[in-house]
Amino acid sequence: MAGTAVRGRLTWQTATVGPVTDETPHVRTLSLSVPDWSGHRAGQHVDVRLTAEDGYQAEREYSIASAPGEPLAITVERLDDGEVSPYLTEEAQSGDQFEVRGPVGGYFVWEPDTGGPLLLAAGGSGVVPLRAILRHRARTRSAVPVKLLYSSRSWEDVIYSSELDLPADGVEVIYTLTRSQPRAWKGYARRVDEQMLAEVAWPAGQGPLAYVCGPTSFVESVATGLVGLGYPAGRVKTERFGATGQ
Ligand SMILES: Cc1cc2nc3c(=O)[nH]c(=O)nc-3n(C[C@H](O)[C@H](O)[C@H](O)COP(=O)(O)OP(=O)(O)OC[C@H]3O[C@@H](n4cnc5c(N)ncnc54)[C@H](O)[C@@H]3O)c2cc1C
């Protein structure tokens, strides 16, 4: 069994696209069917490989959007000048196939016995692995208290908005909309800064565990801010999506 699992993680496998869901005008979730999928943990990602007709290949990493036990899904934000994300968000249809490899990563994962309270901080599509963590918490009936601080450009750019509008007991979602806000918006309207973290984050004395994910600049500023508030660096887990992504 162990041998099978290891082979599965390291081997490219064919994924067939199932139902697709438009989350925002720029973001789409794709359910993927992978016959020999070995299962995954909340917070892991997959490698995706596309092969063009002339043999040219492009590989990118995508966080797993679904909880362990749910069908594999990824949520992709389109970068207009990108190579891979325009295909995944605009062209890929149910029944299409590409390759995936994984699950990948053992550090940015959460299990109920990992503890908390949890501070989840997302910039843009960085919410994807945090959504998997929230769903895993709900499915395992964990009572760990959670705050999700989620930074988006505008309300239209909020991914999973209907799901996050109805958070599970013990989950609080705090939004900041950095570029435009709906009329009468009462939430934050700026990039995450130290003042915001001081207002939102669990006090360090409560022994919180933080998961921070998004564009590299977002992750670095939030992680630095949390350490400044007294979070031990080892209690601030980070996942960087790269220079772009929000
Ligand atoms: C662990 C991990 C998990 C991730 N999870 C997600 C996720 O859940 N959802 C998600 O949407 N993304 C995720 N990403 C980001 C994803 O892997 C891709 O980077 C993203 O989709 C962009 O890929 P692309 O091929 O569309 O763009 P690319 O072709 O890679 O281009 C990205 C940007 O770089 C610029 N660029 C490209 N080449 C050059 C060059 N030579 N010189 C200068 N600029 C250049 C492009 O103009 C574009 O703006 C994750 C990344 C990591 C590392």
The ligand as a MOL file (V3000), in Angstrom:
LIG
                    3D

  0  0  0     0  0            999 V3000
M  V30 BEGIN CTAB
M  V30 COUNTS 53 58 0 0 0
M  V30 BEGIN ATOM
M  V30 1 C 2.3580 26.1190 -3.9620 0
M  V30 2 C 1.5800 26.9640 -4.9660 0
M  V30 3 C 0.2000 26.8770 -5.0000 0
M  V30 4 C -0.5340 27.6640 -5.8940 0
M  V30 5 N -1.8900 27.5870 -5.8750 0
M  V30 6 C -2.6220 28.3630 -6.6990 0
M  V30 7 C -4.0550 28.3250 -6.6630 0
M  V30 8 O -4.6710 27.6030 -5.8630 0
M  V30 9 N -4.7370 29.1060 -7.5360 0
M  V30 10 C -4.0940 29.9390 -8.4340 0
M  V30 11 O -4.7750 30.6250 -9.2130 0
M  V30 12 N -2.7320 29.9940 -8.4830 0
M  V30 13 C -1.9910 29.2160 -7.6590 0
M  V30 14 N -0.6250 29.2630 -7.7150 0
M  V30 15 C 0.0250 30.0540 -8.7930 0
M  V30 16 C 0.1300 29.1840 -10.0670 0
M  V30 17 O 1.0840 28.1480 -9.8410 0
M  V30 18 C 0.6040 29.9590 -11.2880 0
M  V30 19 O 1.7930 30.6460 -10.9590 0
M  V30 20 C -0.4200 30.9510 -11.8000 0
M  V30 21 O -1.6180 30.2870 -12.1550 0
M  V30 22 C 0.1270 31.6950 -13.0310 0
M  V30 23 O 0.4380 30.7640 -14.0260 0
M  V30 24 P 0.3290 31.1680 -15.5810 0
M  V30 25 O 0.9700 30.0690 -16.3450 0
M  V30 26 O -1.0740 31.5360 -15.9260 0
M  V30 27 O 1.1620 32.4750 -15.6500 0
M  V30 28 P 2.7230 32.5810 -16.0830 0
M  V30 29 O 2.8620 32.2860 -17.5370 0
M  V30 30 O 3.5430 31.7630 -15.1390 0
M  V30 31 O 2.9680 34.0960 -15.8510 0
M  V30 32 C 2.7980 34.6450 -14.5410 0
M  V30 33 C 3.1250 36.1040 -14.6250 0
M  V30 34 O 4.5160 36.2360 -14.8240 0
M  V30 35 C 4.7490 37.0120 -15.9710 0
M  V30 36 N 5.8680 36.4000 -16.6830 0
M  V30 37 C 5.9070 35.1720 -17.2180 0
M  V30 38 N 7.1160 34.9550 -17.7820 0
M  V30 39 C 7.8400 36.0920 -17.5860 0
M  V30 40 C 9.1560 36.4900 -17.9250 0
M  V30 41 N 9.9960 35.6860 -18.6020 0
M  V30 42 N 9.5640 37.7200 -17.5460 0
M  V30 43 C 8.7490 38.5290 -16.8650 0
M  V30 44 N 7.4840 38.2080 -16.5210 0
M  V30 45 C 7.0390 37.0100 -16.8830 0
M  V30 46 C 3.4750 36.9640 -16.7950 0
M  V30 47 O 3.3240 38.1700 -17.5130 0
M  V30 48 C 2.4060 36.8070 -15.7390 0
M  V30 49 O 1.9500 38.0510 -15.2750 0
M  V30 50 C 0.1410 28.5220 -6.8000 0
M  V30 51 C 1.5420 28.5930 -6.7690 0
M  V30 52 C 2.2500 27.8460 -5.8560 0
M  V30 53 C 3.7470 27.9580 -5.8330 0
M  V30 END ATOM
M  V30 BEGIN BOND
M  V30 1 1 1 2
M  V30 2 1 2 3
M  V30 3 2 2 52
M  V30 4 2 3 4
M  V30 5 1 4 5
M  V30 6 1 4 50
M  V30 7 2 5 6
M  V30 8 1 6 7
M  V30 9 1 6 13
M  V30 10 2 7 8
M  V30 11 1 7 9
M  V30 12 1 9 10
M  V30 13 2 10 11
M  V30 14 1 10 12
M  V30 15 2 12 13
M  V30 16 1 13 14
M  V30 17 1 14 15
M  V30 18 1 14 50
M  V30 19 1 15 16
M  V30 20 1 16 17
M  V30 21 1 16 18
M  V30 22 1 18 19
M  V30 23 1 18 20
M  V30 24 1 20 21
M  V30 25 1 20 22
M  V30 26 1 22 23
M  V30 27 1 23 24
M  V30 28 2 24 25
M  V30 29 1 24 26
M  V30 30 1 24 27
M  V30 31 1 27 28
M  V30 32 2 28 29
M  V30 33 1 28 30
M  V30 34 1 28 31
M  V30 35 1 31 32
M  V30 36 1 32 33
M  V30 37 1 33 34
M  V30 38 1 33 48
M  V30 39 1 34 35
M  V30 40 1 35 36
M  V30 41 1 35 46
M  V30 42 1 36 37
M  V30 43 1 36 45
M  V30 44 2 37 38
M  V30 45 1 38 39
M  V30 46 1 39 40
M  V30 47 2 39 45
M  V30 48 1 40 41
M  V30 49 2 40 42
M  V30 50 1 42 43
M  V30 51 2 43 44
M  V30 52 1 44 45
M  V30 53 1 46 47
M  V30 54 1 46 48
M  V30 55 1 48 49
M  V30 56 2 50 51
M  V30 57 1 51 52
M  V30 58 1 52 53
M  V30 END BOND
M  V30 END CTAB
M  END
